[in-house]
């Protein structure tokens, strides 16, 4: 099934079974695997950039979207933006992963690694160390 734009950087399946596809033109969400119709999410809908670099569906039902200009957490239609320097050492997100304690780890292009806990944000490897 062709997707426009056709550069695909990431996939994730959310708690509702929808497939999220990260492209260089935003996120495409397919409600059903056999349905060719998809929902498009772009900067118009709250993304900091349309260049998607990483996706993560966490066990709490939140979706994490990494872009070249920041990280977005989506939950029940509410979005929260994480960018440098407040929450990340660099806004260009390259990887997102969750650990067994439900901490979200974020890799960035130039700034290292951040750990996003439910109570705080720690920049654990990068240009600075902060506990916010």
Buried (B, 14 or more C-beta within 10 A) or exposed (E): EEEEEEEEBBEBEBEEEBBBBBBBBBBBBBEEEEEEEBEBBBEEEBBBBBBBBBBBBBEEEBBBBBBBBBBBBBEEEEBEBBBBEEBBBBBBBBBBBBEEEEBBBBBBBEBBBBBBEEEEBBBBBBEEEBEE
